[in-house]
Amino acid sequence: MNSLVLALLAFVGYIIAYRLYGRYLWKKFFSTGKQQKMPSHEFNDGVDFVPSKKNIIFGHHFTTIAGLGPIVGPAIGIIWGWLPAFLWVFFGSIFMGGMHDFSTMFISGRNRGKTIGDLTGDVINPGTRYVFQFIMQLLLLIVLAVFAMIVGVLFVQYPEVVLPVWFQIPVAVWLGWKIRQGKSDLFYSIIAVILLYLSVLAGVYWFPPITVPPIMGSSVTTWALILYVYAFLASTIPVQKLLQPRDYINSHQLLVAIALILLGLFVAHPQVTAPAINHDAFNSSDVPAMMPLLFITIACGAISGFHSLASTGTTIKQVDKEEDTLFIGYGGMLTESFLAVLVILAVAAGLGLGLVKDGQLFTGSDAFYHHYESWATASGLAAKLEAFIVGSANLLESYGIPKDLGAAIIAVFIVSFANTTLDSSARIQRLSFQEIFKDKTGKVRKPFNNRYAATTVVVVVAMVLTFLQPGATGALMLWPLFGALNQLVAALALGVVVLYLIMKKRNFLLALIPMIFVLVMTVWAMIDNLLAFIDDRNYTLIVISLLILILTVWLLISGLKVLSSQKLKTRLNVG
């Protein structure tokens, strides 16, 4: 199979899906034809609620939901073969992830910009609000604590990216200032991207690698401390002054990265040398069974619960018009999925152009089988990123970009997106945390009505988790919970969408089918994890896993009770 053919099929398929299925969802299931006043206008506070152009919000939303997800997931999920990974990413995003992201954003816009956790309390009963918020807080805590470590590891592993990643911040502040002055966002964002890539050149060729002195024997710990300070500031500064313009630059960076990889596919058009179905993986006792793990391993790019937290946490509070939710929510999901497809192709085809290990050159299928010779060798962060970076750098080298520069361009792209996930998660978690302390009038109780106080609690708790173990690895204690927990949030969020559609007397099957599928796969994975935790006598994860399973059953039973009592219609303000 030629990699270029797969890329073009996916690209055309996503365009058709958006124009047909996406617009079908909008017209038949959600749009009422009436103009709805958006929360960004109703509660405009100049900090979190800020009406903005849809192209700018698209950039913010995409970079928030993407992060490392559509890279590391496919880069390990391909171990079972490129075909299962490709099919799950392609069809999962169109019929599951797109519905999930768009619908939760739309419903939040109809309900004062509330997070999916707060909406659960409105749809079902007040008690379920706290159950869902607990699950959200746990998920976001893991994301924040782990990404502080991950970005620190990446800074140590790729010191040439430190300069361009940090240089992006003052450039973003400058871009935001120009946009607020009424200047052309497109023109000045292009200048910002040019400055970014000049800094990449500087980081590779003109300046020595930037390092930091170790704290407690680890430079990762030093970087994690710096990153937490940054996350605190970035998540409390008005969104239009840093977060929006920085993510807008990153969205341009994404387009550049996609263009560079596609150009490599056009020039080199390498054959896919990875197996369509990796029988070695299926027959190996070392590699876990594909079912249900594929659907947990590849989340971003297909469907991810974190997306509903972003859609209802920060994005909807900046959407100017209701119809923009289709472009931002559904379109953003398909764009992320296309990135995941390119990751699959970079690994399945680009890696075969040349992988050097221990002084030996591997090409073709040998490169794939060497890198994915076991689950252990392929599942670490470095291994996941290496497969994508090397494969992409090979594609860029096919038309003259030096391999070290190509690797740096892709690495800066990766770290920039990881950094976006870090500070966006802090803001989303702070907003969710504040909702927990709302009184009956909807006002947040003191002192958590103060964004600095609320953010301090969020950041300090994550810091404690991060630094529980040497090298800022404390969050890895909870990391085995992340994949299933993330997909559980997706299933529960779709459950809220199902109840909404039932209330609106519209066909709810298009939300119910993906909800059931994701829920079954998730609970299956959670039970497998629980059995593994019992075997390992990991009592912390055993207790947390049992608690999450009990809370999930409670949420499902509560939702069914609402349906049977026919009280759903009175629980949600639909405008």
MARKE-552897 format. One record per residue (C-alpha): residue number from 0; chain; x, z, y. Coordinates in steps of 0.05 Angstrom, whole numbers, plus 5000, padded with zeros to 4 digits. Example, Ala and Ser with C-alpha at 12.3 -4.5 7.8 and 13.67 -1.06 7.14 Angstrom:
! residues 2
n, chain, east, up, north
0, A, 5246, 5156, 4910
1, A, 5273, 5143, 4979
END
This chain:
! residues 575
n, chain, east, up, north
0, A, 5000, 5000, 5000
1, A, 5027, 4981, 5069
2, A, 5027, 5039, 5117
3, A, 5008, 4995, 5176
4, A, 4944, 4972, 5140
5, A, 4924, 5045, 5128
6, A, 4937, 5063, 5201
7, A, 4895, 5005, 5227
8, A, 4838, 5019, 5178
9, A, 4836, 5091, 5201
10, A, 4839, 5072, 5275
11, A, 4782, 5022, 5269
12, A, 4743, 5070, 5225
13, A, 4746, 5126, 5277
14, A, 4723, 5080, 5333
15, A, 4663, 5057, 5291
16, A, 4647, 5129, 5272
17, A, 4647, 5152, 5344
18, A, 4604, 5094, 5368
19, A, 4554, 5098, 5311
20, A, 4552, 5167, 5280
21, A, 4575, 5207, 5340
22, A, 4524, 5175, 5386
23, A, 4471, 5181, 5332
24, A, 4482, 5257, 5331
25, A, 4477, 5260, 5406
26, A, 4413, 5219, 5413
27, A, 4375, 5243, 5352
28, A, 4396, 5315, 5344
29, A, 4419, 5345, 5410
30, A, 4404, 5307, 5474
31, A, 4336, 5320, 5506
32, A, 4346, 5269, 5561
33, A, 4344, 5324, 5614
34, A, 4403, 5344, 5657
35, A, 4426, 5414, 5638
36, A, 4463, 5456, 5689
37, A, 4529, 5472, 5655
38, A, 4559, 5543, 5653
39, A, 4620, 5516, 5691
40, A, 4574, 5507, 5752
41, A, 4527, 5566, 5740
42, A, 4583, 5617, 5733
43, A, 4639, 5583, 5770
44, A, 4690, 5639, 5783
45, A, 4752, 5597, 5795
46, A, 4787, 5630, 5735
47, A, 4753, 5613, 5669
48, A, 4690, 5577, 5691
49, A, 4715, 5516, 5728
50, A, 4679, 5448, 5727
51, A, 4730, 5393, 5714
52, A, 4736, 5319, 5698
53, A, 4723, 5302, 5626
54, A, 4790, 5267, 5615
55, A, 4826, 5330, 5638
56, A, 4783, 5375, 5594
57, A, 4793, 5327, 5536
58, A, 4868, 5338, 5544
59, A, 4859, 5414, 5547
60, A, 4812, 5416, 5487
61, A, 4853, 5370, 5444
62, A, 4918, 5406, 5453
63, A, 4883, 5473, 5442
64, A, 4852, 5453, 5375
65, A, 4913, 5413, 5351
66, A, 4974, 5458, 5356
67, A, 5013, 5452, 5291
68, A, 4950, 5447, 5248
69, A, 4944, 5372, 5239
70, A, 5019, 5369, 5225
71, A, 5035, 5426, 5176
72, A, 4970, 5420, 5137
73, A, 4976, 5347, 5118
74, A, 5051, 5354, 5108
75, A, 5039, 5403, 5051
76, A, 4971, 5377, 5027
77, A, 5004, 5310, 5011
78, A, 5039, 5344, 4952
79, A, 4978, 5326, 4910
80, A, 4984, 5253, 4932
81, A, 4970, 5215, 4997
82, A, 4901, 5190, 4975
83, A, 4865, 5258, 4969
84, A, 4897, 5280, 5035
85, A, 4877, 5215, 5070
86, A, 4805, 5215, 5045
87, A, 4794, 5288, 5063
88, A, 4823, 5279, 5133
89, A, 4784, 5215, 5146
90, A, 4715, 5231, 5119
91, A, 4720, 5306, 5132
92, A, 4731, 5295, 5207
93, A, 4675, 5245, 5215
94, A, 4620, 5281, 5177
95, A, 4643, 5354, 5181
96, A, 4694, 5369, 5234
97, A, 4663, 5324, 5287
98, A, 4594, 5354, 5277
99, A, 4624, 5425, 5277
100, A, 4664, 5417, 5342
101, A, 4612, 5378, 5381
102, A, 4550, 5417, 5361
103, A, 4580, 5486, 5373
104, A, 4604, 5463, 5442
105, A, 4536, 5435, 5458
106, A, 4497, 5497, 5437
107, A, 4545, 5542, 5476
108, A, 4533, 5499, 5537
109, A, 4458, 5510, 5529
110, A, 4469, 5585, 5525
111, A, 4511, 5607, 5585
112, A, 4578, 5587, 5554
113, A, 4576, 5642, 5501
114, A, 4626, 5643, 5444
115, A, 4602, 5627, 5374
116, A, 4606, 5701, 5358
117, A, 4560, 5721, 5415
118, A, 4513, 5664, 5398
119, A, 4507, 5691, 5327
120, A, 4477, 5755, 5355
121, A, 4426, 5715, 5395
122, A, 4406, 5671, 5336
123, A, 4403, 5724, 5281
124, A, 4406, 5796, 5306
125, A, 4450, 5839, 5351
126, A, 4487, 5870, 5292
127, A, 4513, 5803, 5268
128, A, 4546, 5792, 5335
129, A, 4595, 5847, 5320
130, A, 4607, 5823, 5249
131, A, 4624, 5753, 5272
132, A, 4665, 5779, 5331
133, A, 4705, 5822, 5282
134, A, 4721, 5761, 5240
135, A, 4738, 5721, 5303
136, A, 4784, 5776, 5329
137, A, 4820, 5781, 5262
138, A, 4831, 5706, 5260
139, A, 4855, 5702, 5332
140, A, 4900, 5762, 5322
141, A, 4935, 5727, 5264
142, A, 4941, 5662, 5304
143, A, 4970, 5697, 5365
144, A, 5019, 5740, 5326
145, A, 5042, 5685, 5279
146, A, 5050, 5632, 5333
147, A, 5093, 5679, 5375
148, A, 5139, 5680, 5315
149, A, 5132, 5606, 5299
150, A, 5150, 5582, 5369
151, A, 5209, 5630, 5370
152, A, 5232, 5602, 5303
153, A, 5226, 5531, 5330
154, A, 5266, 5549, 5392
155, A, 5321, 5575, 5347
156, A, 5316, 5517, 5298
157, A, 5313, 5463, 5353
158, A, 5350, 5492, 5414
159, A, 5349, 5423, 5447
160, A, 5274, 5430, 5458
161, A, 5279, 5495, 5498
162, A, 5294, 5460, 5564
163, A, 5238, 5408, 5563
164, A, 5185, 5458, 5537
165, A, 5198, 5509, 5592
166, A, 5210, 5455, 5645
167, A, 5139, 5431, 5630
168, A, 5110, 5495, 5661
169, A, 5133, 5484, 5734
170, A, 5116, 5410, 5726
171, A, 5046, 5429, 5703
172, A, 5037, 5477, 5762
173, A, 5058, 5421, 5809
174, A, 5009, 5372, 5776
175, A, 4952, 5422, 5781
176, A, 4967, 5432, 5855
177, A, 4964, 5356, 5866
178, A, 4899, 5349, 5829
179, A, 4867, 5406, 5869
180, A, 4889, 5369, 5932
181, A, 4846, 5310, 5909
182, A, 4905, 5266, 5888
183, A, 4900, 5217, 5830
184, A, 4906, 5258, 5766
185, A, 4926, 5196, 5727
186, A, 4982, 5174, 5774
187, A, 5013, 5244, 5781
188, A, 5005, 5259, 5707
189, A, 5046, 5197, 5692
190, A, 5100, 5222, 5738
191, A, 5097, 5289, 5703
192, A, 5105, 5257, 5635
193, A, 5165, 5216, 5660
194, A, 5197, 5281, 5684
195, A, 5183, 5313, 5616
196, A, 5219, 5258, 5578
197, A, 5277, 5259, 5627
198, A, 5283, 5333, 5610
199, A, 5283, 5313, 5535
200, A, 5343, 5268, 5549
201, A, 5376, 5325, 5587
202, A, 5364, 5373, 5530
203, A, 5395, 5325, 5479
204, A, 5453, 5294, 5518
205, A, 5466, 5328, 5585
206, A, 5458, 5403, 5577
207, A, 5483, 5449, 5522
208, A, 5430, 5479, 5476
209, A, 5396, 5539, 5506
210, A, 5399, 5603, 5465
211, A, 5381, 5676, 5477
212, A, 5417, 5739, 5456
213, A, 5388, 5772, 5394
214, A, 5346, 5835, 5399
215, A, 5349, 5879, 5337
216, A, 5392, 5826, 5305
217, A, 5344, 5768, 5315
218, A, 5339, 5714, 5369
219, A, 5268, 5701, 5344
220, A, 5249, 5771, 5366
221, A, 5277, 5757, 5435
222, A, 5238, 5693, 5441
223, A, 5174, 5727, 5416
224, A, 5180, 5780, 5471
225, A, 5189, 5726, 5523
226, A, 5131, 5686, 5495
227, A, 5084, 5746, 5497
228, A, 5099, 5755, 5571
229, A, 5085, 5681, 5581
230, A, 5021, 5684, 5541
231, A, 4996, 5743, 5583
232, A, 5009, 5706, 5648
233, A, 4983, 5639, 5624
234, A, 4918, 5668, 5597
235, A, 4901, 5706, 5661
236, A, 4922, 5654, 5713
237, A, 4862, 5610, 5736
238, A, 4854, 5556, 5684
239, A, 4861, 5498, 5733
240, A, 4929, 5522, 5757
241, A, 4968, 5520, 5692
242, A, 4928, 5512, 5628
243, A, 4890, 5449, 5647
244, A, 4948, 5410, 5677
245, A, 4997, 5432, 5623
246, A, 4948, 5410, 5569
247, A, 4935, 5345, 5607
248, A, 5010, 5330, 5604
249, A, 5010, 5347, 5530
250, A, 4952, 5299, 5518
251, A, 4994, 5244, 5550
252, A, 5052, 5266, 5507
253, A, 5006, 5258, 5446
254, A, 4989, 5187, 5467
255, A, 5063, 5171, 5474
256, A, 5079, 5201, 5406
257, A, 5022, 5162, 5373
258, A, 5045, 5098, 5407
259, A, 5118, 5109, 5385
260, A, 5098, 5123, 5313
261, A, 5049, 5064, 5312
262, A, 5103, 5018, 5341
263, A, 5149, 5041, 5285
264, A, 5095, 5024, 5234
265, A, 5087, 4955, 5266
266, A, 5162, 4942, 5267
267, A, 5183, 4973, 5201
268, A, 5114, 4969, 5167
269, A, 5142, 5009, 5108
270, A, 5107, 5012, 5042
271, A, 5076, 5078, 5023
272, A, 5126, 5104, 4972
273, A, 5093, 5170, 4960
274, A, 5045, 5170, 4900
275, A, 4971, 5160, 4913
276, A, 4959, 5215, 4861
277, A, 5019, 5259, 4846
278, A, 5010, 5272, 4772
279, A, 5073, 5314, 4771
280, A, 5039, 5364, 4818
281, A, 4975, 5365, 4775
282, A, 5016, 5378, 4712
283, A, 5063, 5429, 4743
284, A, 5051, 5503, 4734
285, A, 5089, 5514, 4799
286, A, 5039, 5476, 4842
287, A, 4970, 5508, 4852
288, A, 4907, 5470, 4833
289, A, 4883, 5421, 4885
290, A, 4813, 5449, 4883
291, A, 4798, 5487, 4927
292, A, 4866, 5493, 4960
293, A, 4868, 5422, 4990
294, A, 4807, 5438, 5033
295, A, 4839, 5503, 5058
296, A, 4909, 5476, 5067
297, A, 4886, 5416, 5109
298, A, 4839, 5446, 5160
299, A, 4858, 5418, 5228
300, A, 4850, 5343, 5221
301, A, 4788, 5351, 5177
302, A, 4749, 5414, 5198
303, A, 4775, 5480, 5225
304, A, 4739, 5543, 5246
305, A, 4788, 5554, 5302
306, A, 4758, 5492, 5336
307, A, 4691, 5527, 5346
308, A, 4728, 5585, 5378
309, A, 4761, 5536, 5426
310, A, 4698, 5496, 5438
311, A, 4656, 5557, 5456
312, A, 4713, 5601, 5481
313, A, 4748, 5561, 5536
314, A, 4728, 5488, 5535
315, A, 4654, 5493, 5548
316, A, 4668, 5536, 5609
317, A, 4702, 5476, 5641
318, A, 4655, 5419, 5621
319, A, 4623, 5386, 5681
320, A, 4566, 5349, 5649
321, A, 4529, 5360, 5584
322, A, 4540, 5289, 5559
323, A, 4615, 5301, 5563
324, A, 4610, 5347, 5503
325, A, 4605, 5286, 5456
326, A, 4669, 5255, 5482
327, A, 4707, 5320, 5485
328, A, 4681, 5352, 5421
329, A, 4669, 5295, 5373
330, A, 4721, 5249, 5405
331, A, 4773, 5304, 5406
332, A, 4762, 5318, 5332
333, A, 4771, 5245, 5313
334, A, 4834, 5239, 5356
335, A, 4864, 5300, 5322
336, A, 4845, 5270, 5255
337, A, 4881, 5205, 5272
338, A, 4943, 5246, 5288
339, A, 4936, 5277, 5218
340, A, 4933, 5207, 5188
341, A, 4997, 5189, 5224
342, A, 5030, 5252, 5197
343, A, 5009, 5231, 5127
344, A, 5038, 5162, 5137
345, A, 5103, 5189, 5168
346, A, 5113, 5231, 5106
347, A, 5086, 5181, 5055
348, A, 5122, 5120, 5083
349, A, 5170, 5140, 5139
350, A, 5205, 5192, 5096
351, A, 5221, 5138, 5046
352, A, 5264, 5102, 5097
353, A, 5317, 5155, 5089
354, A, 5324, 5230, 5076
355, A, 5393, 5261, 5076
356, A, 5400, 5326, 5036
357, A, 5466, 5360, 5022
358, A, 5503, 5297, 5041
359, A, 5462, 5252, 4994
360, A, 5416, 5197, 5018
361, A, 5348, 5192, 4985
362, A, 5302, 5132, 4997
363, A, 5235, 5106, 4973
364, A, 5197, 5150, 4925
365, A, 5260, 5189, 4910
366, A, 5257, 5218, 4981
367, A, 5185, 5243, 4969
368, A, 5198, 5272, 4900
369, A, 5261, 5306, 4924
370, A, 5227, 5339, 4983
371, A, 5165, 5357, 4943
372, A, 5199, 5376, 4878
373, A, 5164, 5443, 4878
374, A, 5111, 5482, 4917
375, A, 5164, 5530, 4943
376, A, 5209, 5475, 4971
377, A, 5152, 5441, 5007
378, A, 5110, 5499, 5034
379, A, 5157, 5533, 5083
380, A, 5151, 5519, 5158
381, A, 5218, 5485, 5162
382, A, 5202, 5440, 5102
383, A, 5134, 5420, 5130
384, A, 5162, 5401, 5198
385, A, 5224, 5368, 5169
386, A, 5182, 5318, 5129
387, A, 5144, 5297, 5191
388, A, 5203, 5298, 5239
389, A, 5249, 5259, 5193
390, A, 5195, 5209, 5175
391, A, 5176, 5198, 5248
392, A, 5249, 5193, 5271
393, A, 5260, 5140, 5217
394, A, 5202, 5100, 5245
395, A, 5228, 5107, 5317
396, A, 5298, 5087, 5295
397, A, 5270, 5021, 5267
398, A, 5265, 4994, 5338
399, A, 5327, 5024, 5369
400, A, 5313, 5097, 5388
401, A, 5373, 5138, 5364
402, A, 5354, 5185, 5308
403, A, 5375, 5248, 5345
404, A, 5335, 5229, 5406
405, A, 5275, 5209, 5363
406, A, 5277, 5275, 5326
407, A, 5281, 5312, 5393
408, A, 5221, 5274, 5421
409, A, 5179, 5292, 5361
410, A, 5204, 5364, 5361
411, A, 5186, 5373, 5435
412, A, 5117, 5345, 5419
413, A, 5109, 5396, 5362
414, A, 5134, 5456, 5401
415, A, 5093, 5439, 5462
416, A, 5030, 5438, 5420
417, A, 5049, 5503, 5385
418, A, 5059, 5536, 5453
419, A, 4990, 5511, 5475
420, A, 4959, 5545, 5415
421, A, 4994, 5609, 5433
422, A, 4968, 5617, 5504
423, A, 4900, 5586, 5491
424, A, 4890, 5636, 5433
425, A, 4906, 5693, 5480
426, A, 4853, 5670, 5530
427, A, 4801, 5656, 5476
428, A, 4813, 5724, 5444
429, A, 4808, 5759, 5512
430, A, 4741, 5725, 5527
431, A, 4715, 5743, 5458
432, A, 4740, 5814, 5465
433, A, 4704, 5822, 5531
434, A, 4639, 5798, 5500
435, A, 4642, 5856, 5451
436, A, 4636, 5905, 5509
437, A, 4576, 5873, 5543
438, A, 4518, 5918, 5561
439, A, 4444, 5900, 5556
440, A, 4447, 5863, 5623
441, A, 4504, 5819, 5600
442, A, 4557, 5852, 5643
443, A, 4623, 5873, 5612
444, A, 4635, 5947, 5614
445, A, 4695, 5977, 5650
446, A, 4754, 5973, 5644
447, A, 4749, 5910, 5601
448, A, 4712, 5872, 5655
449, A, 4782, 5865, 5685
450, A, 4816, 5806, 5653
451, A, 4885, 5838, 5660
452, A, 4863, 5901, 5623
453, A, 4828, 5861, 5568
454, A, 4888, 5814, 5560
455, A, 4935, 5873, 5557
456, A, 4898, 5901, 5497
457, A, 4897, 5834, 5462
458, A, 4972, 5820, 5473
459, A, 4995, 5891, 5457
460, A, 4958, 5893, 5390
461, A, 4988, 5825, 5372
462, A, 5057, 5849, 5392
463, A, 5050, 5911, 5348
464, A, 5032, 5866, 5289
465, A, 5089, 5817, 5304
466, A, 5143, 5870, 5308
467, A, 5121, 5912, 5248
468, A, 5175, 5876, 5209
469, A, 5245, 5852, 5228
470, A, 5253, 5783, 5258
471, A, 5182, 5784, 5288
472, A, 5153, 5770, 5219
473, A, 5102, 5826, 5217
474, A, 5043, 5778, 5222
475, A, 5064, 5745, 5157
476, A, 5034, 5806, 5122
477, A, 4965, 5778, 5141
478, A, 4982, 5704, 5139
479, A, 4957, 5695, 5066
480, A, 4887, 5709, 5094
481, A, 4890, 5656, 5149
482, A, 4871, 5592, 5113
483, A, 4808, 5618, 5080
484, A, 4789, 5660, 5141
485, A, 4795, 5599, 5186
486, A, 4750, 5558, 5142
487, A, 4701, 5616, 5135
488, A, 4692, 5614, 5210
489, A, 4677, 5539, 5206
490, A, 4624, 5550, 5153
491, A, 4591, 5608, 5191
492, A, 4592, 5568, 5256
493, A, 4557, 5510, 5221
494, A, 4506, 5562, 5197
495, A, 4489, 5576, 5270
496, A, 4482, 5501, 5281
497, A, 4435, 5496, 5221
498, A, 4390, 5551, 5250
499, A, 4390, 5517, 5318
500, A, 4368, 5450, 5288
501, A, 4314, 5484, 5247
502, A, 4288, 5517, 5310
503, A, 4288, 5450, 5345
504, A, 4250, 5420, 5286
505, A, 4304, 5369, 5273
506, A, 4338, 5346, 5210
507, A, 4387, 5402, 5193
508, A, 4416, 5370, 5130
509, A, 4474, 5338, 5168
510, A, 4498, 5408, 5186
511, A, 4475, 5443, 5123
512, A, 4512, 5398, 5074
513, A, 4581, 5408, 5106
514, A, 4566, 5482, 5115
515, A, 4552, 5491, 5041
516, A, 4613, 5450, 5021
517, A, 4661, 5488, 5066
518, A, 4630, 5555, 5047
519, A, 4636, 5542, 4972
520, A, 4708, 5520, 4979
521, A, 4725, 5579, 5024
522, A, 4693, 5633, 4981
523, A, 4726, 5601, 4919
524, A, 4793, 5605, 4954
525, A, 4780, 5676, 4978
526, A, 4765, 5700, 4908
527, A, 4828, 5665, 4882
528, A, 4867, 5700, 4937
529, A, 4835, 5767, 4921
530, A, 4855, 5761, 4848
531, A, 4926, 5744, 4869
532, A, 4928, 5804, 4916
533, A, 4904, 5849, 4859
534, A, 4959, 5823, 4814
535, A, 5010, 5837, 4868
536, A, 4979, 5905, 4883
537, A, 4976, 5887, 4957
538, A, 4924, 5939, 4976
539, A, 4922, 5921, 5049
540, A, 4901, 5849, 5035
541, A, 4854, 5872, 4978
542, A, 4816, 5917, 5026
543, A, 4812, 5866, 5082
544, A, 4791, 5810, 5034
545, A, 4736, 5853, 5004
546, A, 4712, 5872, 5074
547, A, 4709, 5799, 5096
548, A, 4670, 5779, 5034
549, A, 4620, 5836, 5045
550, A, 4611, 5817, 5118
551, A, 4602, 5743, 5098
552, A, 4546, 5762, 5050
553, A, 4514, 5805, 5104
554, A, 4515, 5747, 5153
555, A, 4484, 5699, 5103
556, A, 4430, 5747, 5082
557, A, 4414, 5763, 5155
558, A, 4408, 5689, 5170
559, A, 4360, 5678, 5112
560, A, 4318, 5737, 5134
561, A, 4310, 5706, 5203
562, A, 4286, 5642, 5172
563, A, 4236, 5677, 5127
564, A, 4209, 5720, 5184
565, A, 4200, 5659, 5228
566, A, 4230, 5695, 5287
567, A, 4284, 5644, 5300
568, A, 4249, 5609, 5356
569, A, 4247, 5671, 5400
570, A, 4321, 5687, 5390
571, A, 4354, 5629, 5425
572, A, 4346, 5603, 5496
573, A, 4349, 5528, 5486
574, A, 4335, 5504, 5557
END
